[in-house]
């Protein structure tokens, strides 16, 4: 274990980024003081993490509502495409001259 303890800023930065720092990782594994400090720093974000989770968490039943709406949208799309196809066939009948062979 090294004699120098990492600063609060360094521990917090390591926790935030998750970057690999073998020297720091080894030190924290061997030093209860720094391990405790790291736990304290991690605990400081708990209220923020909890609030963020509440804001970003989808409302209950979201998947079911989305499935119903997507199914309805697909039905409407199929209906629209079939109507477009009928309109195109009608226009072809109206505007294309008949073949001389028929």
Secondary structure as the mmCIF struct_conf table of DSSP 4:
data_model
#
loop_
_struct_conf.conf_type_id
_struct_conf.id
_struct_conf.beg_label_comp_id
_struct_conf.beg_label_asym_id
_struct_conf.beg_label_seq_id
_struct_conf.end_label_comp_id
_struct_conf.end_label_asym_id
_struct_conf.end_label_seq_id
BEND BEND1 UNK A 3 UNK A 4
HELX_LH_PP_P HELX_LH_PP_P1 UNK A 5 UNK A 7
HELX_RH_AL_P HELX_RH_AL_P1 UNK A 8 UNK A 17
HELX_RH_AL_P HELX_RH_AL_P2 UNK A 22 UNK A 30
HELX_RH_AL_P HELX_RH_AL_P3 UNK A 32 UNK A 44
TURN_TY1_P TURN_TY1_P1 UNK A 45 UNK A 45
HELX_RH_AL_P HELX_RH_AL_P4 UNK A 46 UNK A 56
BEND BEND2 UNK A 57 UNK A 57
HELX_LH_PP_P HELX_LH_PP_P2 UNK A 58 UNK A 59
TURN_TY1_P TURN_TY1_P2 UNK A 60 UNK A 61
HELX_RH_AL_P HELX_RH_AL_P5 UNK A 62 UNK A 95
BEND BEND3 UNK A 96 UNK A 96
HELX_LH_PP_P HELX_LH_PP_P3 UNK A 97 UNK A 99
TURN_TY1_P TURN_TY1_P3 UNK A 100 UNK A 101
#
